[in-house]
């Protein structure tokens, strides 16, 4: 995984949009120097817990727990699990800090112990992020249980050390598989791409249909992680927000996220709707179809923003075939591809009210899946990828199986690198 160097945000960011994305967060006044008092402060000041009233809401294939159900690790435990955070255990590095591969041993009564592989995310002393994002992960992922959400195993808070422990995702991120190059990265066939996006859609649907309508806010290919069977799980809830109350249509926040994915109304006003996530999902659908990054300044002028460039090609079968990812080699069901492209157009509607809900998105995708259309036999035809002029792609370095979120400034300033 590559390391991206961004530009520091202001110390006191305005709550209104400034036209730039940021993922800097303030450190709460409740910061503690020990684990026990830290644990108390987490839940005493948990907006999520307080707002939900502690009710237990069970949903199909998922559940919202009344309080975080997490294991509290000691710092020595995690040092031991990662071999003292040794360099050769590093999986990647992002805005929060480095992510390490670890091994948690579970002692049994028999002679032979057992254990599990985990991913340990550790706050860097140079990070612009901190307690607020860490606490958001604990508050949200610690209470949410769904097959399409990454499992947060536990956390550690000792002195100034903030760590999070997740399940290990063997296949890394969707971004790596869509855009990665080299012999180690095999192109994803159509059926696997579809499976991944349907799973991610179900994860978003679960968030949006929960009692408090959770808005994920940073949906993108790098935050969709894959297990050994390519089952998709949404990761990184550092920017998640509770949705608006019944009497409101939106919540107003400081603009944070990633350029190229964020909904236009959010970028322009800071007004965040549940359907702002639907727009982000539409962007990822287009990435899946084209095999191109949402934002890439190495492309010719007028084509830096993928959605602005490709949108006119999505509505017609004849135009669509010229935009399809060349690495599919023509092996995709043409009717299903057109239906996905048309769904993407709906998700990318200019106004939130014109976009479908994620429940509707899932229903449409399930109908497409049920049709069981077979992929076409490959045909040779010119595509937008067939010349260097249209397809300028930088190699992507190995992605972390638990890919840490990088802020929007990094993604905007260095889109040609592994951000």
N, C-alpha and C positions, 0 to 999 in steps of 0.2 A: 504494500500500500504506500502511495506517495504521501509526502507531507506538504501541506499547503501553508504558506505564510501570508497572513492577511494584514490588515491595517487596524490598529487599535481604535476602538470607539471612544466617544467622549465620556467623561466620567459621570456626567449627569444628563443622560439622553432625554430628549423631550418625549412626553407621552404621545405627542402627535407625530405623524409620519414626517420624515425629513427627506424622503426620496432615496434613502440608503438603508440597506438592511444591516442589522446588528444582532449579535447574539451575546452581547455583554449583559451581565445581570448584577444586581446589587447584592451585597452580603447582608443577610438579615441581622438585626440587632440581637437575635436570640442565639448567635453563635456561642457554642459552649466548648470548654476545654476537656470535657470528658464524655464518655459514651452514654452514661446513664442520664445525665441532665440533657444531653443532646437529644436522646430519644424522646424525652418528655416534651421538649420544645417542638420537635417535629410535629407531633400530633396535637399539641395544644394550639399551634398556630397553623394547622393544616386547613387551608381554604377548602380543599376538596372534601375533607371529612366533615367540616362544619356545615358546608352547604348542602351536603347530601342527607344530613340528619341521621346518619348512621343506619339508614334502612338497608336491608339486604334485598337486592334485586337480582333474581335469577332470570336469565334469558336463554333461548335455545342455543346450545353449544357454547355457552359463555355465562359468566357470572360476575357481578360486582359485589365484592365483599364489604362488610360494614367498616372494616379497618384494615390497614396493610397487614398481610400475613407473610412476614419475611423473617429470615434468619439473620441474627445480628452476629457478625463476625468480629473477631479481634484483629488488630493490625498484624500481630505476629502470625496468626493463622494464614492470612493472605500473603504475607511475605514468604511463608513456607510453601504455600500452594504455587507461587510463581517463581520459586527458587531465588528469593530475594529480588524480585522484579528484574531478573536477569535479561540482558539485551536479546538473547536468542529466544525469549518467550514473547517478545512484542509482536502483536498481531497488526497493529496500526496505531495511528495517532491522529487526533482531531482537536477541535477547539477546546474541549474539556481537558484532555490529556491523553496519555497513552493507554492502550488496551492490551492486556497481557493474557496469554493462555495459561490456565492454571489447572491443577489437579487437586480435588478435594477428597481426602481419604475418609472413609467411613469405617470405623473399627467394628468388627463383628466378634461374636463370642468364639468363632472358630479361629484357627491360626491365620488363615488367609483373609486379609481385609479387602474391601472393595472401595470404589470411589467413583467420581464423575469428573468429566472435563468441563470447565467453565471458562467464561471470559470475564476478566476483572478490569474495570475501567477506573483509573486513578487520576484524581485531579492534579494537574501540573501547577507548580508554584508560579509559572508564567502565564497561566490561563486567564483570560478575561472573563471566564465564567466562574461559577462557584456554587454557594449553598442554595441559591434559589432554583437553579436548574436541577441540582442534585435532589433537592426536596421534591420538586415536581415529579421526577422519576419515581421516587419512593411513594408519593401520594397517589399517583395514577397507576403505574404498573404494579405497585404493591397490592392494589385492590382489584385489578382487572384480570380476569382469567378467561382466555379464549384461545382456540387452536391457532388463530391467525395473528396473535400478539406474542412477541418475544417474552419469555418468562423471566422476571426478575427474581433471582434466588434469595438475595439478601443484600446487606449493606454494612459498611463500617464507617464510624465517625469517632475518631480518637484524636484529641488535640486539633491540629490543623489538617489532619488527613481525612479526606472524603473519598470513599470508594464504593463502587456498585458491582455486584456479582450477578452475571446473567448466564442463562443456558448457552452452550456453545453451538453455533450454527455452522455446520460442516461445509456448506457450499458457498458461503460468503454472501455478497450482496447481488441483487439483480443488476445493478450498475456494472459490476465487474464482468458479468456474463454478456450483457448487451454490447458493451463498448470496449472490453478488454481485447488485447491482441497477443499473439504468441502461441506457441504450441501447447502451453498449459491451459489455455482458454478455448474451449470448444463452443462453436456457435449453438445457441439454443434453438431447437426445432420449434415449429409453430405450436404443437400441442403442449409443450412445456411452458412456453411463453403465456399461452392462454391460461393454463393451470395456475401459474404464479399470479397473474393479474386478477383472476377470479378469487383466489384466496385472499389477496390484499383487499379486494373490494368487500369481501365478507368481514374482514377486520374493521374497515372503516364503517360499514353498516352497523356493526355491533356498537361502536363508539357513538354513532349518531342516534341510535335508537335506545340508548341507555337513558335512565331517568333524567339525567342532567344534560344530555346532548353534548357530549365531549367533542370539542373541535381539536383535531390533531395538529394542524397548522403548518406542518413541515413535511408533507407527503412528497416523496421523490424516490427515484430508483435506488439511491444509495441507502435509504432507510427501509428497504424491503429486503429482509434477510431470508436465506434458504437453508432448510435442513438437508439431511442426506438424501431425501426423496424429492427434493425441490418443492416442498411445501413452504408457502410464503408466510412470513411473520413480520408484522410491522414493529420496528424498534425505535428507540429514542423518543421519549415523551417529555423532553426538556422544555418544549415550547407549547405543550398541550394546554388548552384553556377550557373552562366550563362554558357551555353555550349560554345564550341569552335566556332570560326568564320568559314566562308565557306572555307577558305584556310587551316584550321587546322583540325586535327583529334581528338585532346584532349586538355584539359587544365591541367596545372601542379599546384598542390596544396600541402600544408602540409597534411599529412595523418591524417584524423580524421573520427571517426565513431564508429562502434561496431565490435569487433572480432566475427568471425563466419558468418557474413553477407557480409563483404566487398569483392569486386572482387579481385582476385589474382594480376592482373596487377596494380591495384591501391595501394595495400599494398606493392608491390615490388618496384614501381618506383615513386609513387605519380602522375602518369598520370591518369587523370579522363576522362572517356568517357561517352557519353550518355548511352551506353549499360552497363556501370558499374552498373547502377540502375537495369538493366535487370537481372544481376547476383543475386543481392539482392532479387529480386522478386522470382527467382528460389529457393532460400534458404527458403523463407516463404512458397512456395508451398510444399516443403518437410516437413516443420514443420506441415502444415495442414494435410498432409497424415499420418504422423507418430505420431503426438501428442508429439513430443520430441523437446527440446530446440536445437537451432543451436549449442550452445556450452555448455557443462556440464562436468566439471572435476570430478564429482562424478561417472560418468560412467566408466566402465573398460578401461584399457589402450588400445589405438587404436580406441576407440569409442568416445573420447571427442568431436571431430569435427563431427557433424552430416552428413555433405555433404560427407566428405571423407569416412565415414563409410557406408552410405546407398547407395551411387551412384551405386554400382554394382547390387543392388537389384531392381533398378527402371525400367529397360528395359524389364523385362519379367513378365507376369501375375502371374506365379507360385511363383516366388521369391517375387513379390510385396506384395502378400496377407500376407506374414509373417512379413511385416514391418508396416502394417496398424495399426492405433491407435486402441487399444483394446476398448477404450470408445465408438467407433462407433458400437461395438457389431456385426460386420459383416454387418451392415445395410448401404451399399453403392453400387452404380452401378459399377460392376467390370470393364466394358469396359471404362466408363468415368474415373474411377480411374487410369487405365492404361494410358489413353490418357493424363491425368494431369501429371502423372509421366514422361511420355515421353516428355511432354512440359517442365517440370522442367529440364530434362537432357539437352535440347536445351538451356535453359536459363543459365545453369551452364557451358556452353562451356568454354574451357580454354582461348580462345582469343575473344575479343569483336566482331570481324567481323563474328565469327561463330554463334553468338547469334541472335535470332530474334529481331526485333524491338518491342516496346510495342504495336504498332498498330497491328502487326501480332499476338502478344500474345492475345490481346483482340479479334481479329477475330476468332482465334482457340477456345478460351473459349466460345465465343458466339455460335459457331457451336456445341460444346459439349453440351451446355445448350439447344440448339434448338432440339437436338436429344431426349430430354425428357426421357432418360432411367430411369427406375424405380430401386430403391435400391434393392439389393439382399435380400432374406430372410436370416437371420443370420445362419451361420454354425459354428460349433465348430471346430477350428483348432488351432494348436500352432502358436503363433506369437512371435515376438521379445520382446513383452511386457509380455509374460506369466510367466516369472521368474524374481525374484529379481535381478539376474545377469545382465539381459539385460535392465531392467527397474528400474533405480535408480533415483527417482524424488523427489526433495524437495518440500514441500508445498509452494505455492506462496501466498503471502499476498494480500489483496484487492488492486486492481489497481485504479489509479486515473481516473475518467472520462475524464480528460484532462491530459494525462500522459506526464510529462516533460521528455525530453531526458536526458539520463545519458551517460557520456562519455565512450569510448571504454575501458579505463583502468578499470573502475568500472565493466563493463560487463565481462572483462577478468579475473580480480582478484577474483571476487565474483560471479561466474555464478550460484552457488547454491542458492543464495539469490535473492530477488525480484529486480533485476537490469533491 
